[in-house]
Amino acid sequence: MIKTLATANRSEKERFKIPRSVQQSIPIRCIFRDGIWQVGNKYSRTWRFADINYALASYEDQRDMFAAYCGVLNSLPTDATTKITINNRRLNGVDF
């Protein structure tokens, strides 16, 4: 198990090149129409969820939200690298 993790970590590392221009400092190679970004040799996708007040939801709604979240996590391949960012700071859309 540890050898497998070490092999996976080694295979994910990309060689770093010193950027010579601003365009080279941005690692995005391509943005596809369906929202998938190619960053180096990997592909990235971002989803945005609406504001959900889990604490005030009924038990059934909480269960449905949790089941939907588990469905998202279970839909990912086991060898996929995932990053989940939770941002709970409200921003004004016009100012942003």
PDB file as gemmi writes it, atoms N, CA and C in Angstrom:
CRYST1    1.000    1.000    1.000  90.00  90.00  90.00 P 1                      
ATOM      1  N   MET A   1       0.830  -1.192   0.000  1.00  0.00           N  
ATOM      2  CA  MET A   1       0.000   0.000   0.000  1.00  0.00           C  
ATOM      3  C   MET A   1       0.871   1.251   0.000  1.00  0.00           C  
ATOM      4  N   ILE A   2       1.894   1.299   0.840  1.00  0.00           N  
ATOM      5  CA  ILE A   2       2.764   2.472   0.917  1.00  0.00           C  
ATOM      6  C   ILE A   2       3.562   2.629  -0.372  1.00  0.00           C  
ATOM      7  N   LYS A   3       4.008   1.517  -0.964  1.00  0.00           N  
ATOM      8  CA  LYS A   3       4.731   1.595  -2.234  1.00  0.00           C  
ATOM      9  C   LYS A   3       3.835   2.140  -3.334  1.00  0.00           C  
ATOM     10  N   THR A   4       2.566   1.765  -3.317  1.00  0.00           N  
ATOM     11  CA  THR A   4       1.620   2.259  -4.313  1.00  0.00           C  
ATOM     12  C   THR A   4       1.425   3.760  -4.175  1.00  0.00           C  
ATOM     13  N   LEU A   5       1.295   4.249  -2.932  1.00  0.00           N  
ATOM     14  CA  LEU A   5       1.153   5.680  -2.704  1.00  0.00           C  
ATOM     15  C   LEU A   5       2.405   6.442  -3.121  1.00  0.00           C  
ATOM     16  N   ALA A   6       3.566   5.894  -2.813  1.00  0.00           N  
ATOM     17  CA  ALA A   6       4.815   6.544  -3.196  1.00  0.00           C  
ATOM     18  C   ALA A   6       4.945   6.604  -4.717  1.00  0.00           C  
ATOM     19  N   THR A   7       4.562   5.549  -5.405  1.00  0.00           N  
ATOM     20  CA  THR A   7       4.597   5.529  -6.874  1.00  0.00           C  
ATOM     21  C   THR A   7       3.623   6.549  -7.447  1.00  0.00           C  
ATOM     22  N   ALA A   8       2.440   6.644  -6.868  1.00  0.00           N  
ATOM     23  CA  ALA A   8       1.441   7.608  -7.341  1.00  0.00           C  
ATOM     24  C   ALA A   8       1.929   9.038  -7.142  1.00  0.00           C  
ATOM     25  N   ASN A   9       2.555   9.316  -6.001  1.00  0.00           N  
ATOM     26  CA  ASN A   9       3.080  10.662  -5.745  1.00  0.00           C  
ATOM     27  C   ASN A   9       4.178  11.016  -6.731  1.00  0.00           C  
ATOM     28  N   ARG A  10       5.058  10.065  -7.027  1.00  0.00           N  
ATOM     29  CA  ARG A  10       6.134  10.327  -7.981  1.00  0.00           C  
ATOM     30  C   ARG A  10       5.595  10.588  -9.380  1.00  0.00           C  
ATOM     31  N   SER A  11       4.561   9.851  -9.767  1.00  0.00           N  
ATOM     32  CA  SER A  11       4.021   9.997 -11.117  1.00  0.00           C  
ATOM     33  C   SER A  11       3.259  11.307 -11.292  1.00  0.00           C  
ATOM     34  N   GLU A  12       2.772  11.911 -10.199  1.00  0.00           N  
ATOM     35  CA  GLU A  12       2.019  13.158 -10.284  1.00  0.00           C  
ATOM     36  C   GLU A  12       2.923  14.380 -10.397  1.00  0.00           C  
ATOM     37  N   LYS A  13       4.160  14.261 -10.018  1.00  0.00           N  
ATOM     38  CA  LYS A  13       5.049  15.412 -10.045  1.00  0.00           C  
ATOM     39  C   LYS A  13       5.429  15.744 -11.484  1.00  0.00           C  
ATOM     40  N   GLU A  14       5.350  17.026 -11.794  1.00  0.00           N  
ATOM     41  CA  GLU A  14       5.744  17.493 -13.106  1.00  0.00           C  
ATOM     42  C   GLU A  14       7.027  18.301 -12.979  1.00  0.00           C  
ATOM     43  N   ARG A  15       7.793  18.283 -14.030  1.00  0.00           N  
ATOM     44  CA  ARG A  15       9.038  19.017 -14.034  1.00  0.00           C  
ATOM     45  C   ARG A  15       8.744  20.504 -14.095  1.00  0.00           C  
ATOM     46  N   PHE A  16       9.405  21.299 -13.260  1.00  0.00           N  
ATOM     47  CA  PHE A  16       9.169  22.736 -13.212  1.00  0.00           C  
ATOM     48  C   PHE A  16      10.088  23.449 -14.184  1.00  0.00           C  
ATOM     49  N   LYS A  17       9.490  24.300 -15.016  1.00  0.00           N  
ATOM     50  CA  LYS A  17      10.261  25.126 -15.934  1.00  0.00           C  
ATOM     51  C   LYS A  17      10.109  26.578 -15.502  1.00  0.00           C  
ATOM     52  N   ILE A  18      11.191  27.346 -15.549  1.00  0.00           N  
ATOM     53  CA  ILE A  18      11.133  28.761 -15.195  1.00  0.00           C  
ATOM     54  C   ILE A  18      10.410  29.510 -16.311  1.00  0.00           C  
ATOM     55  N   PRO A  19       9.313  30.213 -15.973  1.00  0.00           N  
ATOM     56  CA  PRO A  19       8.580  30.930 -17.011  1.00  0.00           C  
ATOM     57  C   PRO A  19       9.375  32.123 -17.531  1.00  0.00           C  
ATOM     58  N   ARG A  20       9.310  32.345 -18.839  1.00  0.00           N  
ATOM     59  CA  ARG A  20      10.009  33.458 -19.480  1.00  0.00           C  
ATOM     60  C   ARG A  20       9.063  34.605 -19.820  1.00  0.00           C  
ATOM     61  N   SER A  21       7.750  34.377 -19.677  1.00  0.00           N  
ATOM     62  CA  SER A  21       6.767  35.424 -19.945  1.00  0.00           C  
ATOM     63  C   SER A  21       5.571  35.212 -19.024  1.00  0.00           C  
ATOM     64  N   VAL A  22       4.675  36.180 -19.010  1.00  0.00           N  
ATOM     65  CA  VAL A  22       3.470  36.062 -18.190  1.00  0.00           C  
ATOM     66  C   VAL A  22       2.620  34.893 -18.670  1.00  0.00           C  
ATOM     67  N   GLN A  23       2.508  34.712 -19.983  1.00  0.00           N  
ATOM     68  CA  GLN A  23       1.706  33.627 -20.530  1.00  0.00           C  
ATOM     69  C   GLN A  23       2.253  32.270 -20.112  1.00  0.00           C  
ATOM     70  N   GLN A  24       3.555  32.148 -20.021  1.00  0.00           N  
ATOM     71  CA  GLN A  24       4.151  30.878 -19.601  1.00  0.00           C  
ATOM     72  C   GLN A  24       3.969  30.620 -18.107  1.00  0.00           C  
ATOM     73  N   SER A  25       3.730  31.663 -17.313  1.00  0.00           N  
ATOM     74  CA  SER A  25       3.562  31.480 -15.868  1.00  0.00           C  
ATOM     75  C   SER A  25       2.182  30.937 -15.522  1.00  0.00           C  
ATOM     76  N   ILE A  26       1.235  31.018 -16.442  1.00  0.00           N  
ATOM     77  CA  ILE A  26      -0.105  30.479 -16.235  1.00  0.00           C  
ATOM     78  C   ILE A  26      -0.112  29.049 -16.773  1.00  0.00           C  
ATOM     79  N   PRO A  27      -0.351  28.051 -15.921  1.00  0.00           N  
ATOM     80  CA  PRO A  27      -0.185  26.657 -16.351  1.00  0.00           C  
ATOM     81  C   PRO A  27      -1.323  26.106 -17.200  1.00  0.00           C  
ATOM     82  N   ILE A  28      -2.332  26.903 -17.512  1.00  0.00           N  
ATOM     83  CA  ILE A  28      -3.483  26.406 -18.264  1.00  0.00           C  
ATOM     84  C   ILE A  28      -3.096  26.245 -19.727  1.00  0.00           C  
ATOM     85  N   ARG A  29      -3.263  25.027 -20.235  1.00  0.00           N  
ATOM     86  CA  ARG A  29      -2.950  24.762 -21.645  1.00  0.00           C  
ATOM     87  C   ARG A  29      -4.151  24.958 -22.541  1.00  0.00           C  
ATOM     88  N   CYS A  30      -5.340  24.546 -22.067  1.00  0.00           N  
ATOM     89  CA  CYS A  30      -6.530  24.598 -22.918  1.00  0.00           C  
ATOM     90  C   CYS A  30      -7.770  24.626 -22.026  1.00  0.00           C  
ATOM     91  N   ILE A  31      -8.810  25.351 -22.473  1.00  0.00           N  
ATOM     92  CA  ILE A  31     -10.099  25.344 -21.797  1.00  0.00           C  
ATOM     93  C   ILE A  31     -11.119  24.838 -22.810  1.00  0.00           C  
ATOM     94  N   PHE A  32     -11.772  23.737 -22.487  1.00  0.00           N  
ATOM     95  CA  PHE A  32     -12.743  23.130 -23.391  1.00  0.00           C  
ATOM     96  C   PHE A  32     -14.127  23.741 -23.179  1.00  0.00           C  
ATOM     97  N   ARG A  33     -14.999  23.583 -24.149  1.00  0.00           N  
ATOM     98  CA  ARG A  33     -16.341  24.173 -24.097  1.00  0.00           C  
ATOM     99  C   ARG A  33     -17.187  23.637 -22.942  1.00  0.00           C  
ATOM    100  N   ASP A  34     -16.934  22.406 -22.499  1.00  0.00           N  
ATOM    101  CA  ASP A  34     -17.737  21.828 -21.421  1.00  0.00           C  
ATOM    102  C   ASP A  34     -17.234  22.210 -20.029  1.00  0.00           C  
ATOM    103  N   GLY A  35     -16.243  23.114 -19.942  1.00  0.00           N  
ATOM    104  CA  GLY A  35     -15.776  23.611 -18.660  1.00  0.00           C  
ATOM    105  C   GLY A  35     -14.590  22.865 -18.082  1.00  0.00           C  
ATOM    106  N   ILE A  36     -14.036  21.928 -18.808  1.00  0.00           N  
ATOM    107  CA  ILE A  36     -12.865  21.193 -18.332  1.00  0.00           C  
ATOM    108  C   ILE A  36     -11.610  21.950 -18.761  1.00  0.00           C  
ATOM    109  N   TRP A  37     -10.678  22.106 -17.832  1.00  0.00           N  
ATOM    110  CA  TRP A  37      -9.426  22.823 -18.079  1.00  0.00           C  
ATOM    111  C   TRP A  37      -8.289  21.819 -18.141  1.00  0.00           C  
ATOM    112  N   GLN A  38      -7.380  22.000 -19.062  1.00  0.00           N  
ATOM    113  CA  GLN A  38      -6.170  21.187 -19.090  1.00  0.00           C  
ATOM    114  C   GLN A  38      -5.065  22.022 -18.441  1.00  0.00           C  
ATOM    115  N   VAL A  39      -4.553  21.508 -17.327  1.00  0.00           N  
ATOM    116  CA  VAL A  39      -3.502  22.178 -16.572  1.00  0.00           C  
ATOM    117  C   VAL A  39      -2.309  21.234 -16.541  1.00  0.00           C  
ATOM    118  N   GLY A  40      -1.289  21.540 -17.320  1.00  0.00           N  
ATOM    119  CA  GLY A  40      -0.150  20.636 -17.438  1.00  0.00           C  
ATOM    120  C   GLY A  40      -0.604  19.348 -18.097  1.00  0.00           C  
ATOM    121  N   ASN A  41      -0.332  18.212 -17.445  1.00  0.00           N  
ATOM    122  CA  ASN A  41      -0.766  16.914 -17.961  1.00  0.00           C  
ATOM    123  C   ASN A  41      -2.045  16.425 -17.304  1.00  0.00           C  
ATOM    124  N   LYS A  42      -2.680  17.277 -16.501  1.00  0.00           N  
ATOM    125  CA  LYS A  42      -3.895  16.903 -15.776  1.00  0.00           C  
ATOM    126  C   LYS A  42      -5.078  17.710 -16.292  1.00  0.00           C  
ATOM    127  N   TYR A  43      -6.262  17.266 -15.919  1.00  0.00           N  
ATOM    128  CA  TYR A  43      -7.483  17.956 -16.292  1.00  0.00           C  
ATOM    129  C   TYR A  43      -8.204  18.379 -15.028  1.00  0.00           C  
ATOM    130  N   SER A  44      -8.861  19.529 -15.077  1.00  0.00           N  
ATOM    131  CA  SER A  44      -9.490  20.090 -13.898  1.00  0.00           C  
ATOM    132  C   SER A  44     -10.909  20.530 -14.227  1.00  0.00           C  
ATOM    133  N   ARG A  45     -11.772  20.450 -13.230  1.00  0.00           N  
ATOM    134  CA  ARG A  45     -13.153  20.888 -13.388  1.00  0.00           C  
ATOM    135  C   ARG A  45     -13.582  21.517 -12.072  1.00  0.00           C  
ATOM    136  N   THR A  46     -14.346  22.590 -12.145  1.00  0.00           N  
ATOM    137  CA  THR A  46     -14.815  23.273 -10.951  1.00  0.00           C  
ATOM    138  C   THR A  46     -16.330  23.330 -10.972  1.00  0.00           C  
ATOM    139  N   TRP A  47     -16.940  23.048  -9.834  1.00  0.00           N  
ATOM    140  CA  TRP A  47     -18.384  23.168  -9.689  1.00  0.00           C  
ATOM    141  C   TRP A  47     -18.660  24.184  -8.585  1.00  0.00           C  
ATOM    142  N   ARG A  48     -19.739  24.905  -8.753  1.00  0.00           N  
ATOM    143  CA  ARG A  48     -20.163  25.853  -7.732  1.00  0.00           C  
ATOM    144  C   ARG A  48     -21.543  25.433  -7.250  1.00  0.00           C  
ATOM    145  N   PHE A  49     -21.705  25.381  -5.952  1.00  0.00           N  
ATOM    146  CA  PHE A  49     -22.977  24.996  -5.364  1.00  0.00           C  
ATOM    147  C   PHE A  49     -23.614  26.218  -4.713  1.00  0.00           C  
ATOM    148  N   ALA A  50     -24.927  26.240  -4.708  1.00  0.00           N  
ATOM    149  CA  ALA A  50     -25.644  27.343  -4.080  1.00  0.00           C  
ATOM    150  C   ALA A  50     -25.501  27.263  -2.563  1.00  0.00           C  
ATOM    151  N   ASP A  51     -25.828  28.348  -1.921  1.00  0.00           N  
ATOM    152  CA  ASP A  51     -25.754  28.421  -0.466  1.00  0.00           C  
ATOM    153  C   ASP A  51     -26.789  27.466   0.135  1.00  0.00           C  
ATOM    154  N   ILE A  52     -26.320  26.586   0.993  1.00  0.00           N  
ATOM    155  CA  ILE A  52     -27.190  25.601   1.627  1.00  0.00           C  
ATOM    156  C   ILE A  52     -27.044  25.752   3.137  1.00  0.00           C  
ATOM    157  N   ASN A  53     -28.154  25.939   3.825  1.00  0.00           N  
ATOM    158  CA  ASN A  53     -28.115  26.022   5.277  1.00  0.00           C  
ATOM    159  C   ASN A  53     -28.456  24.644   5.827  1.00  0.00           C  
ATOM    160  N   TYR A  54     -27.424  23.835   6.020  1.00  0.00           N  
ATOM    161  CA  TYR A  54     -27.583  22.447   6.442  1.00  0.00           C  
ATOM    162  C   TYR A  54     -28.161  22.351   7.853  1.00  0.00           C  
ATOM    163  N   ALA A  55     -27.771  23.272   8.735  1.00  0.00           N  
ATOM    164  CA  ALA A  55     -28.190  23.201  10.134  1.00  0.00           C  
ATOM    165  C   ALA A  55     -29.695  23.428  10.287  1.00  0.00           C  
ATOM    166  N   LEU A  56     -30.284  24.262   9.447  1.00  0.00           N  
ATOM    167  CA  LEU A  56     -31.711  24.561   9.583  1.00  0.00           C  
ATOM    168  C   LEU A  56     -32.600  23.651   8.748  1.00  0.00           C  
ATOM    169  N   ALA A  57     -32.003  22.795   7.925  1.00  0.00           N  
ATOM    170  CA  ALA A  57     -32.791  21.901   7.068  1.00  0.00           C  
ATOM    171  C   ALA A  57     -33.409  20.781   7.903  1.00  0.00           C  
ATOM    172  N   SER A  58     -34.499  20.250   7.404  1.00  0.00           N  
ATOM    173  CA  SER A  58     -35.141  19.127   8.090  1.00  0.00           C  
ATOM    174  C   SER A  58     -34.257  17.883   7.971  1.00  0.00           C  
ATOM    175  N   TYR A  59     -34.564  16.878   8.756  1.00  0.00           N  
ATOM    176  CA  TYR A  59     -33.762  15.656   8.743  1.00  0.00           C  
ATOM    177  C   TYR A  59     -33.760  15.019   7.361  1.00  0.00           C  
ATOM    178  N   GLU A  60     -34.911  14.988   6.704  1.00  0.00           N  
ATOM    179  CA  GLU A  60     -35.002  14.388   5.368  1.00  0.00           C  
ATOM    180  C   GLU A  60     -34.159  15.171   4.361  1.00  0.00           C  
ATOM    181  N   ASP A  61     -34.211  16.523   4.448  1.00  0.00           N  
ATOM    182  CA  ASP A  61     -33.402  17.345   3.543  1.00  0.00           C  
ATOM    183  C   ASP A  61     -31.909  17.147   3.811  1.00  0.00           C  
ATOM    184  N   GLN A  62     -31.534  17.045   5.088  1.00  0.00           N  
ATOM    185  CA  GLN A  62     -30.133  16.793   5.434  1.00  0.00           C  
ATOM    186  C   GLN A  62     -29.683  15.455   4.855  1.00  0.00           C  
ATOM    187  N   ARG A  63     -30.517  14.446   4.979  1.00  0.00           N  
ATOM    188  CA  ARG A  63     -30.181  13.126   4.457  1.00  0.00           C  
ATOM    189  C   ARG A  63     -30.034  13.174   2.933  1.00  0.00           C  
ATOM    190  N   ASP A  64     -30.940  13.898   2.258  1.00  0.00           N  
ATOM    191  CA  ASP A  64     -30.867  14.024   0.796  1.00  0.00           C  
ATOM    192  C   ASP A  64     -29.609  14.768   0.364  1.00  0.00           C  
ATOM    193  N   MET A  65     -29.256  15.844   1.090  1.00  0.00           N  
ATOM    194  CA  MET A  65     -28.043  16.602   0.770  1.00  0.00           C  
ATOM    195  C   MET A  65     -26.800  15.735   0.955  1.00  0.00           C  
ATOM    196  N   PHE A  66     -26.779  14.972   2.048  1.00  0.00           N  
ATOM    197  CA  PHE A  66     -25.630  14.113   2.313  1.00  0.00           C  
ATOM    198  C   PHE A  66     -25.521  13.006   1.267  1.00  0.00           C  
ATOM    199  N   ALA A  67     -26.655  12.446   0.871  1.00  0.00           N  
ATOM    200  CA  ALA A  67     -26.649  11.398  -0.151  1.00  0.00           C  
ATOM    201  C   ALA A  67     -26.170  11.955  -1.488  1.00  0.00           C  
ATOM    202  N   ALA A  68     -26.566  13.186  -1.826  1.00  0.00           N  
ATOM    203  CA  ALA A  68     -26.118  13.807  -3.077  1.00  0.00           C  
ATOM    204  C   ALA A  68     -24.616  14.066  -3.032  1.00  0.00           C  
ATOM    205  N   TYR A  69     -24.112  14.516  -1.885  1.00  0.00           N  
ATOM    206  CA  TYR A  69     -22.672  14.758  -1.725  1.00  0.00           C  
ATOM    207  C   TYR A  69     -21.900  13.438  -1.841  1.00  0.00           C  
ATOM    208  N   CYS A  70     -22.423  12.382  -1.228  1.00  0.00           N  
ATOM    209  CA  CYS A  70     -21.773  11.067  -1.339  1.00  0.00           C  
ATOM    210  C   CYS A  70     -21.790  10.588  -2.780  1.00  0.00           C  
ATOM    211  N   GLY A  71     -22.858  10.875  -3.503  1.00  0.00           N  
ATOM    212  CA  GLY A  71     -22.934  10.504  -4.912  1.00  0.00           C  
ATOM    213  C   GLY A  71     -21.863  11.188  -5.740  1.00  0.00           C  
ATOM    214  N   VAL A  72     -21.594  12.466  -5.447  1.00  0.00           N  
ATOM    215  CA  VAL A  72     -20.527  13.187  -6.153  1.00  0.00           C  
ATOM    216  C   VAL A  72     -19.180  12.539  -5.865  1.00  0.00           C  
ATOM    217  N   LEU A  73     -18.912  12.257  -4.597  1.00  0.00           N  
ATOM    218  CA  LEU A  73     -17.628  11.647  -4.232  1.00  0.00           C  
ATOM    219  C   LEU A  73     -17.483  10.249  -4.824  1.00  0.00           C  
ATOM    220  N   ASN A  74     -18.555   9.465  -4.828  1.00  0.00           N  
ATOM    221  CA  ASN A  74     -18.491   8.099  -5.358  1.00  0.00           C  
ATOM    222  C   ASN A  74     -18.409   8.056  -6.879  1.00  0.00           C  
ATOM    223  N   SER A  75     -18.770   9.158  -7.544  1.00  0.00           N  
ATOM    224  CA  SER A  75     -18.703   9.173  -9.004  1.00  0.00           C  
ATOM    225  C   SER A  75     -17.282   9.389  -9.511  1.00  0.00           C  
ATOM    226  N   LEU A  76     -16.378   9.798  -8.629  1.00  0.00           N  
ATOM    227  CA  LEU A  76     -14.996  10.034  -9.028  1.00  0.00           C  
ATOM    228  C   LEU A  76     -14.232   8.724  -9.097  1.00  0.00           C  
ATOM    229  N   PRO A  77     -13.317   8.593 -10.044  1.00  0.00           N  
ATOM    230  CA  PRO A  77     -12.497   7.382 -10.094  1.00  0.00           C  
ATOM    231  C   PRO A  77     -11.610   7.274  -8.855  1.00  0.00           C  
ATOM    232  N   THR A  78     -11.255   6.061  -8.491  1.00  0.00           N  
ATOM    233  CA  THR A  78     -10.451   5.861  -7.282  1.00  0.00           C  
ATOM    234  C   THR A  78      -9.043   6.415  -7.418  1.00  0.00           C  
ATOM    235  N   ASP A  79      -8.527   6.508  -8.643  1.00  0.00           N  
ATOM    236  CA  ASP A  79      -7.171   7.018  -8.821  1.00  0.00           C  
ATOM    237  C   ASP A  79      -7.144   8.510  -9.161  1.00  0.00           C  
ATOM    238  N   ALA A  80      -8.297   9.189  -9.066  1.00  0.00           N  
ATOM    239  CA  ALA A  80      -8.363  10.617  -9.381  1.00  0.00           C  
ATOM    240  C   ALA A  80      -7.849  11.438  -8.200  1.00  0.00           C  
ATOM    241  N   THR A  81      -7.141  12.499  -8.512  1.00  0.00           N  
ATOM    242  CA  THR A  81      -6.706  13.446  -7.493  1.00  0.00           C  
ATOM    243  C   THR A  81      -7.794  14.489  -7.351  1.00  0.00           C  
ATOM    244  N   THR A  82      -8.323  14.661  -6.161  1.00  0.00           N  
ATOM    245  CA  THR A  82      -9.413  15.612  -5.958  1.00  0.00           C  
ATOM    246  C   THR A  82      -9.018  16.646  -4.922  1.00  0.00           C  
ATOM    247  N   LYS A  83      -9.586  17.824  -5.054  1.00  0.00           N  
ATOM    248  CA  LYS A  83      -9.357  18.895  -4.101  1.00  0.00           C  
ATOM    249  C   LYS A  83     -10.699  19.550  -3.850  1.00  0.00           C  
ATOM    250  N   ILE A  84     -11.108  19.598  -2.611  1.00  0.00           N  
ATOM    251  CA  ILE A  84     -12.384  20.205  -2.245  1.00  0.00           C  
ATOM    252  C   ILE A  84     -12.079  21.461  -1.450  1.00  0.00           C  
ATOM    253  N   THR A  85     -12.575  22.585  -1.940  1.00  0.00           N  
ATOM    254  CA  THR A  85     -12.385  23.869  -1.262  1.00  0.00           C  
ATOM    255  C   THR A  85     -13.736  24.369  -0.801  1.00  0.00           C  
ATOM    256  N   ILE A  86     -13.834  24.682   0.466  1.00  0.00           N  
ATOM    257  CA  ILE A  86     -15.072  25.234   1.003  1.00  0.00           C  
ATOM    258  C   ILE A  86     -14.816  26.696   1.316  1.00  0.00           C  
ATOM    259  N   ASN A  87     -15.547  27.553   0.625  1.00  0.00           N  
ATOM    260  CA  ASN A  87     -15.415  28.992   0.831  1.00  0.00           C  
ATOM    261  C   ASN A  87     -16.737  29.481   1.386  1.00  0.00           C  
ATOM    262  N   ASN A  88     -16.754  29.876   2.624  1.00  0.00           N  
ATOM    263  CA  ASN A  88     -18.002  30.312   3.229  1.00  0.00           C  
ATOM    264  C   ASN A  88     -17.974  31.808   3.555  1.00  0.00           C  
ATOM    265  N   ARG A  89     -17.329  32.563   2.677  1.00  0.00           N  
ATOM    266  CA  ARG A  89     -17.304  34.020   2.809  1.00  0.00           C  
ATOM    267  C   ARG A  89     -18.158  34.613   1.696  1.00  0.00           C  
ATOM    268  N   ARG A  90     -19.091  35.438   2.045  1.00  0.00           N  
ATOM    269  CA  ARG A  90     -20.002  36.009   1.060  1.00  0.00           C  
ATOM    270  C   ARG A  90     -19.325  37.184   0.350  1.00  0.00           C  
ATOM    271  N   LEU A  91     -19.413  37.176  -0.989  1.00  0.00           N  
ATOM    272  CA  LEU A  91     -18.859  38.239  -1.811  1.00  0.00           C  
ATOM    273  C   LEU A  91     -19.952  38.928  -2.580  1.00  0.00           C  
ATOM    274  N   ASN A  92     -19.799  40.215  -2.786  1.00  0.00           N  
ATOM    275  CA  ASN A  92     -20.722  40.956  -3.618  1.00  0.00           C  
ATOM    276  C   ASN A  92     -20.376  40.679  -5.072  1.00  0.00           C  
ATOM    277  N   GLY A  93     -21.309  40.146  -5.846  1.00  0.00           N  
ATOM    278  CA  GLY A  93     -21.059  39.784  -7.237  1.00  0.00           C  
ATOM    279  C   GLY A  93     -20.637  40.957  -8.091  1.00  0.00           C  
ATOM    280  N   VAL A  94     -21.187  42.131  -7.844  1.00  0.00           N  
ATOM    281  CA  VAL A  94     -20.842  43.311  -8.643  1.00  0.00           C  
ATOM    282  C   VAL A  94     -19.403  43.728  -8.354  1.00  0.00           C  
ATOM    283  N   ASP A  95     -19.015  43.742  -7.100  1.00  0.00           N  
ATOM    284  CA  ASP A  95     -17.649  44.125  -6.732  1.00  0.00           C  
ATOM    285  C   ASP A  95     -16.637  43.101  -7.225  1.00  0.00           C  
ATOM    286  N   PHE A  96     -17.028  41.828  -7.232  1.00  0.00           N  
ATOM    287  CA  PHE A  96     -16.126  40.761  -7.658  1.00  0.00           C  
ATOM    288  C   PHE A  96     -15.837  40.889  -9.144  1.00  0.00           C  
TER     289      PHE A  96                                                      
END                                                                             
